[in-house]
Amino acid sequence: MRKAGTHCQGVESAADAAASVFAEADTTDAVESRLADAMEWWNRHTRWE
């Protein structure tokens, strides 16, 4: 149960972070750039090797 709760909190945090990316970005290019950075970070931290 605890692990599931932690996972849910992580998902909520990721959703909040994504929302802030869009809220703070002034242009489409800025959104794409920050989204690409977020995707890169996510990929680095979620490898299942």
C-alpha positions as CSV (number, residue, x, y, z in Angstrom):
1,M,0.0,0.0,0.0
2,R,2.7,2.4,0.9
3,K,4.5,1.9,-2.4
4,A,1.3,2.5,-4.3
5,G,0.7,5.7,-2.3
6,T,4.2,6.9,-3.1
7,H,3.6,6.1,-6.8
8,C,0.4,8.1,-6.8
9,Q,2.1,11.1,-5.2
10,G,4.8,10.8,-7.8
11,V,2.2,10.9,-10.6
12,E,0.5,13.9,-9.0
13,S,3.8,15.7,-8.7
14,A,4.6,15.0,-12.3
15,A,1.2,16.3,-13.3
16,D,1.7,19.4,-11.3
17,A,5.2,19.9,-12.8
18,A,3.7,19.5,-16.3
19,A,1.0,22.0,-15.5
20,S,3.6,24.5,-14.3
21,V,5.5,24.1,-17.5
22,F,2.5,25.1,-19.6
23,A,1.5,27.9,-17.1
24,E,4.9,29.5,-17.2
25,A,5.8,29.1,-20.8
26,D,5.0,32.1,-23.1
27,T,5.5,30.4,-26.4
28,T,5.0,27.0,-28.0
29,D,8.8,26.7,-28.5
30,A,9.2,27.3,-24.7
31,V,6.7,24.6,-23.9
32,E,8.3,22.1,-26.3
33,S,11.7,22.9,-24.9
34,R,10.7,22.5,-21.3
35,L,8.6,19.4,-22.1
36,A,11.6,17.8,-23.8
37,D,13.7,18.6,-20.7
38,A,11.0,17.0,-18.5
39,M,10.8,13.9,-20.7
40,E,14.6,13.5,-20.7
41,W,14.7,13.8,-16.9
42,W,11.8,11.2,-16.6
43,N,13.7,8.8,-18.9
44,R,16.9,9.1,-16.9
45,H,15.1,8.4,-13.6
46,T,12.7,5.7,-14.5
47,R,14.9,3.0,-16.1
48,W,13.9,-0.5,-15.1
49,E,17.3,-2.2,-15.7
